[in-house]
Amino acid sequence: MIFEELDQKMRIYEQSVDQCILPELYMVARIDGRSFTRLTKEICRFEAPFDVRFRDMMVETVKALMDCGFRVVYGYTQSDEISLLFSPDENTFARKIRKYKSIRAGTASAAFSLQLGQTGVFDCRMIPLPTVETVRDYFLWRQEDAARNALNSHCYWLLRKEGKTVAEATKMLEGQSVAFKNELLFQRGINFDKLSNWQKRGTGVCRRQVEKEGFNPVTGETVTALRNSLAADYELPIRKAYGDFIERLITEQD
């Protein structure tokens, strides 16, 4: 069988499960760490419940994902997950889901592993969203998830440090209200509201114009120019203000 015939025959199988995100739908990718609890707490022994070193690795991974050939207008990370908002007119690879998922997961895994010095693996899912409102709600949802995770994590690890077993700490918190958990921390000298905002709200990454010095070889002078740079925001707004921020990011791209 000549190559052209074989190629035509096998392409049918290769593309049989291809799916594309339809035009005019907004695209978000969510990238999650695989078995990161064991990696961060047992193997690498990062500080629990939060470690600035781990946060910074995740932020640098977001930046790598935003700078590898796709038009990503916003990145968000909390815990071991990352969400990426693509430009509304992004059309690389004709929006084939398998391409976006494989490249996102591979890039995240490589960028994080290089920083960590050992293997860290991520998976990826692509999420099509029909309206600006649903994009807004998606990021509000992930930020609310960050707040819930932060409260649970602080309570759980405080109990563990007091000598409770995994089962005991889990049972003490199971089904308890937000008020109960806040009070549990408060009785031990921790005001959850005053903890670092990046722990409770996550961290955002977007492009900002910054002034950078350069050299003009013609005139021999030092000049200042505006350049786009990826910057992390550790003090994100919350609730409506955060939703409005996400909406502005989208409308500025339209």
Stockholm file with secondary structure:
# STOCKHOLM 1.0

chainA/1-254         MIFEELDQKMRIYEQSVDQCILPELYMVARIDGRSFTRLTKEICRFEAPFDVRFRDMMVETVKALMDCGFRVVYGYTQSDEISLLFSPDENTFARKIRKYKSIRAGTASAAFSLQLGQTGVFDCRMIPLPTVETVRDYFLWRQEDAARNALNSHCYWLLRKEGKTVAEATKMLEGQSVAFKNELLFQRGINFDKLSNWQKRGTGVCRRQVEKEGFNPVTGETVTALRNSLAADYELPIRKAYGDFIERLITEQD
#=GR chainA/1-254 SS CCHHHHHHHHHHHHTTTCCBCCTTCEEEEEEEESSHHIIIIIISCCCSSCCHHHHHHHHHHHHHHTTSSSCEEEEEEETTEEEEEECTTCCGGGGBHHHHHHHHHHHHHHHHHHHHTSCCCEEEEEEEECSHHHHHHHHHHHHHHHHHHHHHHHHHHHHHHTTCCHHHHHHHHTTCCHHHHHHHHHTTTCCGGGSCHHHHHCEEEEEEEEEEEEEETTTTEEEEEEEEEEEEESSCCCHHHHHHHHHHHHHHHC
#=GC SS_cons         CCHHHHHHHHHHHHTTTCCBCCTTCEEEEEEEESSHHIIIIIISCCCSSCCHHHHHHHHHHHHHHTTSSSCEEEEEEETTEEEEEECTTCCGGGGBHHHHHHHHHHHHHHHHHHHHTSCCCEEEEEEEECSHHHHHHHHHHHHHHHHHHHHHHHHHHHHHHTTCCHHHHHHHHTTCCHHHHHHHHHTTTCCGGGSCHHHHHCEEEEEEEEEEEEEETTTTEEEEEEEEEEEEESSCCCHHHHHHHHHHHHHHHC
//
